[in-house]
Amino acid sequence: MPPRKKPRTETTKPASSSRARTSYNPSKHSLASLPYHVLSTILIHAATTPAALHDWPSPSFLLSCATLCRTLHDPAIAVLYRNPPTLPPTRAHRLLNTLRERPGLGRKIKRLVVEVDPLLTTKLGRVAWDVCEFVLLARGLQDIQFAHEVDKPPYREESRMKLGWRYPDALWDALEGRGHAEQAAVEGLRLRSWKWSGRFIGSLSFVDIGRINGLRSFSTLTSISLIYIDTLDVRGLGDGLVEKNIAGLVSSLPDLRDIKFECSSIVNHKLLTLLSTSASHLKLRELRLINCPLLEASDCSSEPGLGLTSFLQQPPCRSLQVLEVASCRFCPLTFIAALSSTPLRHILRGATPLSDSALIAWPATLRSITATSLRMWSSGECIAFLSSLVDAAPRMQHMKRVSIWCMLTDIDWRERAEFREKWSEGVGAAFGAAEKVEVRFDNARPAEQLWREGDFLQDGGSVLARAMPRTRTRAAKRVRAKRGAGVTGKRVRVGSGGAKRKVVVLSESESEGDEEYNDDD
């Protein structure tokens, strides 16, 4: 027999890299294949809208994600419990009942924001919401905030009024893990953020606050906020004692990185001088000063001490990355000259006058500038401000966002239009590589919703249609019935309760299918 031939083996050449195709594998390229921490981050941003109260996520969105697939269930539930909404009060009561039945969920709660009114000042079914019990059950808490609806702009004098609710004495024991006699002691919390409000202090003095601040649960604070703290506390301490106590409170926190003062006259030359010496070991990342009426930029004051310009050059601020100064009427922009040696990345500026704008030396490390509601400015001051910013643009290579909103009162609308066209293009060209550049000029604070000319026309009619009361009268119905029989409408006056009302009836040739509504004279 002839020998059998060996089968031929075909050798295939590897495809060149230029012709190689990347096939799509759904099991490797899908949302479910992402790690847990990446999914959690995505859901946090997707479930929280910019206008959400207290950054609360949307429960309906997270629940729909949790039921979408098994991979999204755990991260969606974790994000839902991470910062749970406590409004309306029924939701907070259901959350407390859930923690009673399933204590293990308490580890998932990281942040708690409680609206004092109505949650803590009212009862639901004769049962009050026990914040101390909630703290004992939520052992993963790191941030606790007691808020009120008036603790945000616009700030009003009545917002400083004392409320009936006070920080309960049992809260400090709950933070340390000590509950009622029938409850077993648990591990104390390790807080990262806390907010002291002068409206909820009650009979506590700042000496007592300093003692509370020395508890173990407060020793790990990295962020602290103080709102409605005045130079005189509830016991009438004066002569700089309050400033000394606050400076000691801040300097006693070794890990503190973020400080926020809001609506507080405590921020003055005395406090800044004490902080520069007693808190020199701190390395602040964020400093926010909002609506502090006694804050001044310079050291030229009747009171001896440091101004904001000098304080920003002290050791606590040499690592500063975010600075926010808003609604401080005696603090102009001259403090920016002290920021050239700091790694500052973000400046947020509120409504205060401009002074010595030519002295502004913008830091090269800036990544965002937000200067909004800049009132009491002249066109010359605004030109000096924008010129300094445009001149410094070549050095600020990391700039990502620029938002400027000036209110000019010394020029008319025509000159303001030319001003807007010139400087909007100039600033936009200077920061061409930025993600967002927005420059606005107005003569007064506009409304929250800006209307277009077409909104007031009858065809566009959206504004007029919403503004007109849509109450139909019996006479209008009768006239409509007559019009259906071929009668052309006219202006009719109807008396109702002694008051005359005016009904305009259109003929069918004018508008077919329109309805008649009455409008008060």
C-alpha positions in Angstrom: 0.0 0.0 0.0 1.3 3.5 -0.8 2.3 5.3 2.3 -0.3 7.6 3.7 0.4 11.3 3.3 0.6 13.4 6.4 -2.2 15.8 6.7 -1.2 19.3 5.7 -1.3 21.8 8.6 -2.2 25.4 7.6 -0.3 28.0 9.4 -2.1 31.2 9.8 -0.2 34.4 10.0 -1.1 36.6 12.9 -3.1 39.6 11.9 -1.3 42.8 11.8 -2.1 45.3 14.6 -3.5 47.7 12.1 -6.1 45.2 10.9 -6.9 43.6 14.2 -10.4 44.1 15.4 -11.5 44.4 19.0 -14.6 42.3 19.5 -17.2 43.6 22.0 -17.8 41.2 24.9 -20.9 42.2 26.9 -19.7 40.3 29.9 -16.6 42.4 30.1 -17.9 45.8 28.8 -21.0 46.5 30.9 -22.0 48.5 33.9 -22.3 45.4 36.0 -18.6 44.6 35.4 -17.4 47.8 37.2 -16.1 47.6 40.8 -18.3 48.3 43.7 -16.7 51.6 44.7 -16.9 52.9 41.1 -20.6 52.0 40.9 -21.2 53.7 44.3 -19.5 56.9 43.0 -21.6 56.9 39.8 -24.8 56.4 41.7 -24.0 59.2 44.2 -23.7 61.7 41.3 -26.6 60.3 39.3 -29.0 60.3 42.3 -28.2 63.7 43.6 -29.3 66.8 41.7 -27.6 70.2 42.1 -30.7 71.7 43.6 -31.3 68.9 46.1 -31.9 70.0 49.7 -28.9 69.0 51.8 -27.5 66.9 48.9 -30.2 64.2 49.6 -30.3 61.6 46.9 -33.5 60.6 45.0 -35.0 57.5 46.8 -37.1 56.5 43.8 -34.1 56.6 41.4 -32.0 54.4 43.7 -34.8 51.9 44.3 -35.3 51.6 40.6 -31.5 50.9 40.2 -31.6 48.4 43.0 -34.3 46.4 41.3 -32.7 46.7 37.9 -30.0 44.0 38.3 -28.3 42.1 41.1 -25.0 43.9 40.6 -26.6 47.4 41.2 -28.6 46.3 44.2 -25.9 46.5 46.9 -24.3 49.8 45.8 -27.8 51.4 45.3 -28.9 50.5 48.8 -25.7 51.7 50.3 -26.0 55.1 48.6 -29.6 55.3 49.7 -28.7 54.8 53.4 -25.5 56.8 53.1 -27.3 60.2 53.4 -31.0 59.3 54.0 -33.6 62.1 53.6 -35.4 63.0 56.8 -38.2 65.0 55.2 -41.2 64.6 55.4 -41.2 63.5 59.0 -43.0 60.3 58.1 -39.9 59.2 56.2 -37.7 59.8 59.2 -40.0 57.8 61.5 -40.1 54.9 59.0 -36.3 55.0 58.9 -36.0 54.8 62.7 -38.4 51.9 62.7 -36.3 50.1 60.1 -33.2 50.5 62.2 -34.9 49.1 65.2 -35.9 46.0 63.2 -32.6 45.7 61.3 -29.8 47.3 63.4 -27.1 46.2 60.9 -28.2 48.9 58.5 -27.0 51.5 60.9 -23.4 51.0 59.7 -24.4 52.2 56.2 -25.5 55.6 57.4 -22.6 58.1 57.1 -24.4 61.5 57.1 -27.4 62.8 59.0 -29.0 66.1 58.3 -32.0 66.9 60.5 -34.4 69.8 59.8 -35.2 70.8 63.4 -38.5 72.2 62.3 -40.8 70.3 61.9 -39.0 66.9 62.7 -37.8 67.7 66.2 -40.4 70.3 67.2 -43.5 68.3 66.4 -44.9 64.8 67.1 -46.2 62.3 64.7 -49.1 60.3 66.2 -48.1 61.5 69.7 -44.6 60.0 69.2 -41.6 62.3 68.9 -38.6 61.4 66.7 -35.8 60.4 69.1 -32.5 61.7 67.7 -30.5 60.1 70.5 -31.9 56.7 69.8 -31.2 57.1 66.1 -27.6 58.0 66.9 -27.2 54.9 69.0 -28.5 52.8 66.2 -26.6 54.5 63.3 -23.1 53.6 64.4 -21.6 54.5 61.0 -22.3 58.2 61.4 -19.5 60.6 60.5 -21.3 63.8 59.8 -24.3 65.3 61.8 -26.0 68.5 60.9 -28.9 70.2 62.7 -30.4 72.7 60.2 -33.2 75.1 59.9 -34.9 76.6 56.8 -33.6 80.1 57.7 -30.0 79.1 57.8 -29.4 80.0 54.2 -29.5 83.2 52.1 -31.1 85.6 52.2 -30.1 86.1 55.8 -32.7 87.9 58.0 -32.5 89.3 61.5 -35.3 87.1 62.7 -33.1 84.1 61.9 -31.0 84.9 64.9 -34.0 84.3 67.2 -33.7 81.4 69.6 -35.8 78.4 69.0 -37.6 76.2 71.5 -35.4 73.2 70.6 -32.0 72.8 72.2 -29.2 70.3 71.9 -30.3 67.6 74.3 -27.9 66.6 77.1 -28.5 62.9 76.2 -27.0 63.5 72.7 -23.5 63.8 74.1 -23.8 60.4 75.8 -25.3 58.9 72.7 -22.3 60.1 70.6 -20.0 58.3 73.1 -22.1 55.1 72.9 -23.8 55.5 76.3 -27.6 55.1 76.1 -30.4 54.6 78.6 -30.1 52.3 81.5 -31.9 49.5 79.7 -29.6 49.8 76.6 -26.2 48.3 76.4 -23.2 50.5 75.8 -21.9 50.5 72.2 -18.8 51.8 70.6 -18.6 55.6 70.3 -18.8 57.4 67.1 -15.8 58.9 65.2 -17.2 62.1 63.7 -15.6 63.8 60.7 -17.9 66.9 60.5 -20.0 68.9 63.0 -22.0 72.1 63.0 -22.4 74.3 66.1 -25.4 76.7 65.9 -25.9 79.5 68.3 -29.7 79.1 68.0 -29.6 75.6 69.5 -27.0 76.2 72.3 -29.6 77.2 75.0 -28.0 77.5 78.4 -24.7 76.1 77.3 -21.7 78.5 77.4 -18.7 78.3 75.2 -16.8 76.9 78.1 -19.3 74.0 78.1 -19.0 73.7 74.3 -15.2 73.4 74.7 -15.7 70.6 77.2 -18.0 68.8 74.8 -15.6 69.4 72.0 -13.0 67.5 74.1 -15.0 64.2 73.9 -13.5 61.3 72.1 -16.2 61.4 69.4 -15.1 64.9 68.5 -11.4 64.3 68.5 -11.4 63.1 64.9 -13.2 66.1 63.4 -11.8 67.3 60.1 -14.5 69.9 59.4 -16.3 72.2 61.7 -19.0 74.9 61.1 -20.1 77.7 63.4 -23.2 79.7 62.6 -24.8 82.5 64.6 -21.9 82.8 67.0 -21.7 86.4 68.2 -19.1 88.2 70.3 -21.4 87.9 73.4 -22.7 84.4 74.2 -25.8 83.6 76.2 -24.1 84.3 79.5 -22.9 87.8 78.5 -19.2 87.0 78.2 -17.3 89.9 76.7 -13.8 91.5 76.6 -12.6 88.9 74.1 -13.4 85.8 76.2 -15.7 84.4 73.5 -13.0 84.8 70.8 -10.5 83.1 73.2 -12.8 80.2 73.8 -13.5 79.7 70.0 -9.9 79.9 69.2 -9.2 77.2 71.8 -12.0 75.1 70.5 -10.6 75.2 67.0 -6.9 74.7 68.0 -7.8 71.6 70.1 -8.7 69.6 67.0 -5.5 68.2 65.6 -7.0 66.8 62.4 -9.0 69.9 61.5 -8.8 70.8 57.8 -12.0 72.8 57.0 -13.5 75.7 58.9 -16.7 77.6 58.1 -18.0 80.7 59.9 -21.5 81.8 58.9 -23.5 84.8 60.2 -21.1 85.3 63.0 -19.7 88.5 64.5 -17.1 86.4 66.2 -14.9 86.7 63.1 -12.9 89.8 63.8 -9.4 91.0 64.3 -9.2 89.4 67.8 -10.2 86.0 66.6 -7.9 86.0 63.6 -4.9 87.0 65.8 -5.6 84.2 68.3 -6.0 81.6 65.5 -2.7 82.6 63.9 -0.9 81.8 67.2 -2.8 79.0 68.9 -3.8 77.2 65.7 -0.4 77.5 63.9 -0.1 73.7 63.9 -3.2 73.3 61.6 -3.0 72.8 57.9 -6.3 74.2 56.6 -7.6 73.2 53.2 -10.8 75.1 53.1 -11.8 78.4 54.8 -15.3 79.8 54.3 -16.4 83.1 55.7 -20.0 83.9 54.9 -22.0 87.0 56.1 -19.5 87.9 58.8 -20.2 91.7 59.4 -17.0 92.5 61.4 -14.5 90.9 59.0 -12.1 93.3 57.4 -9.3 92.7 54.9 -6.7 95.2 56.2 -5.1 95.6 59.6 -6.2 99.3 59.7 -8.8 99.1 62.4 -9.6 100.6 65.7 -9.1 97.2 67.2 -5.6 95.8 67.3 -5.0 92.5 65.5 -4.8 90.9 62.1 -7.0 91.4 59.1 -7.9 88.7 56.6 -5.0 89.7 54.4 -2.4 89.2 57.1 -4.1 86.0 58.4 -3.9 84.4 55.0 -0.1 84.7 55.2 0.1 82.9 58.6 1.0 79.2 59.0 -2.6 77.8 59.3 -3.3 79.0 55.7 -0.2 78.0 53.9 -1.9 74.8 52.6 -5.2 76.5 51.7 -6.9 75.3 48.6 -10.4 76.7 48.8 -11.3 80.2 50.0 -14.9 81.5 50.1 -15.7 85.0 51.3 -19.3 86.1 50.7 -21.6 88.9 52.0 -18.9 90.4 54.1 -19.5 94.1 53.5 -16.2 95.5 54.9 -13.9 93.0 53.2 -12.9 94.0 49.7 -10.8 92.0 47.2 -7.4 93.2 48.4 -6.9 90.0 50.4 -6.2 88.2 47.1 -2.7 89.8 47.1 -1.8 87.5 50.0 -2.6 84.3 48.1 0.2 84.3 45.6 2.3 82.0 47.8 -0.5 79.5 48.6 -1.6 76.4 46.6 -5.1 77.9 46.3 -7.3 76.2 43.7 -10.8 77.8 44.2 -11.9 81.3 45.1 -15.6 81.9 45.7 -16.5 85.5 46.2 -19.8 87.1 47.2 -21.4 90.6 47.1 -19.1 93.3 48.5 -17.6 96.4 47.2 -14.3 96.4 45.2 -11.3 98.4 46.5 -7.8 98.7 45.1 -8.4 96.2 42.4 -5.1 97.1 40.7 -3.3 95.4 43.6 -4.8 92.0 42.8 -2.2 89.3 42.2 -4.0 86.1 41.1 -2.4 82.8 42.2 -1.1 80.7 39.3 -2.5 77.5 40.9 -6.1 78.6 40.6 -8.6 76.2 39.0 -11.9 78.0 39.5 -13.1 81.6 40.2 -16.6 82.3 41.2 -17.4 86.0 41.8 -21.2 86.5 41.8 -23.6 89.3 42.9 -20.9 91.9 42.8 -22.8 95.0 43.6 -21.9 98.7 44.2 -19.3 98.5 41.4 -18.6 101.2 38.9 -17.6 100.4 35.3 -14.0 101.6 36.0 -13.6 99.3 39.0 -15.0 96.4 36.9 -12.5 97.2 34.1 -9.6 97.1 36.5 -10.8 93.8 38.0 -11.3 92.1 34.6 -8.0 93.6 33.3 -6.0 92.1 36.2 -7.7 88.7 35.5 -7.0 88.8 31.7 -3.4 89.8 32.3 -2.8 86.9 34.7 -4.5 84.4 32.4 -1.3 83.2 30.7 0.1 82.2 34.1 -3.1 80.3 35.2 -2.7 77.2 33.0 -4.9 75.0 35.3 -8.0 77.2 35.1 -11.2 75.2 34.5 -14.2 77.4 35.5 -14.7 81.2 35.5 -18.0 82.6 36.6 -18.3 86.4 37.1 -21.5 88.4 37.6 -21.2 92.1 38.0 -24.0 94.7 38.6 -23.1 98.1 37.1 -25.2 101.1 37.9 -23.3 104.0 36.4 -23.9 103.2 32.7 -27.1 102.8 30.7 -28.2 99.7 28.9 -26.6 100.6 25.6 -23.2 101.2 27.1 -23.6 98.0 29.2 -24.3 96.0 26.0 -21.1 97.3 24.5 -19.3 96.6 27.7 -20.7 93.0 27.8 -19.7 92.3 24.2 -16.2 93.5 24.7 -15.3 91.8 28.0 -17.3 88.6 27.5 -15.2 87.9 24.4 -12.0 89.2 26.0 -12.3 87.0 29.1 -13.5 84.0 27.0 -10.5 84.4 24.7 -8.0 84.7 27.6 -9.3 81.4 29.1 -10.0 79.6 25.9 -8.8 76.2 27.3 -11.2 76.4 30.3 -14.3 74.2 30.5 -16.7 77.0 31.4 -16.3 80.8 31.1 -19.4 82.9 32.1 -19.3 86.7 32.4 -22.5 88.6 33.1 -23.3 92.3 33.5 -26.6 93.6 34.9 -27.8 96.9 36.4 -29.8 95.1 39.2 -30.5 91.7 40.5 -32.7 90.0 37.9 -35.5 87.6 38.6 -34.8 83.9 39.1 -36.4 83.2 35.8 -35.5 85.4 32.9 -38.3 85.9 30.3 -37.8 86.3 26.6 -39.8 88.8 24.5 -41.7 86.0 22.9 -43.0 84.9 26.2 -45.2 88.0 26.5 -46.7 87.6 23.0 -50.2 86.1 22.5 -48.8 83.3 20.3 -46.1 82.3 22.8 -48.4 83.3 25.6 -46.9 81.1 28.2 -46.4 83.9 30.8 -49.8 85.5 30.3 -51.6 82.2 30.2 -50.1 81.3 33.6 -50.7 84.7 35.1 -54.4 85.0 34.2 -56.9 83.5 36.6 -58.9 80.7 34.8 -62.2 81.0 36.6 -65.2 80.5 34.3 -68.5 82.3 35.2 -72.0 81.1 34.4 -72.5 84.2 32.2 -69.5 83.1 30.2 -71.0 79.7 29.7 -74.3 81.2 28.5 -72.5 83.5 26.1 -70.5 80.6 24.8 -73.7 78.7 24.1 -75.0 81.7 22.2 -71.8 81.8 20.2 -72.3 78.2 19.3 -75.6 79.1 17.8 -73.9 81.7 15.5 -74.0 84.8 17.7 -70.8 86.9 17.5 -69.4 87.8 20.9 -69.2 91.2 22.5 -67.9 92.7 25.8 -70.2 91.7 28.6 -70.3 92.9 32.2 -71.5 90.6 34.9 -72.3 91.6 38.5 -71.4 89.1 41.1 -71.8 89.9 44.8 -71.9 93.7 44.1 -68.5 93.6 42.2 -68.4 94.0 38.4 -66.4 91.5 36.4 -65.4 91.8 32.8 -65.7 89.0 30.4 -64.3 89.3 26.9 -66.0 86.9 24.4 -64.3 86.4 21.1 -66.1 85.6 17.9 -65.5 82.4 16.1 -63.7 84.2 13.3 -61.1 85.5 15.8 -60.2 82.4 17.6 -61.9 79.0 17.3 -62.1 76.9 20.3 -60.9 79.5 22.8 -62.4 79.5 26.3 -63.6 82.6 28.1 -62.1 83.5 31.5 -62.9 86.5 33.6 -60.4 88.9 35.0 -60.9 91.3 37.9 -60.9 95.0 37.1 
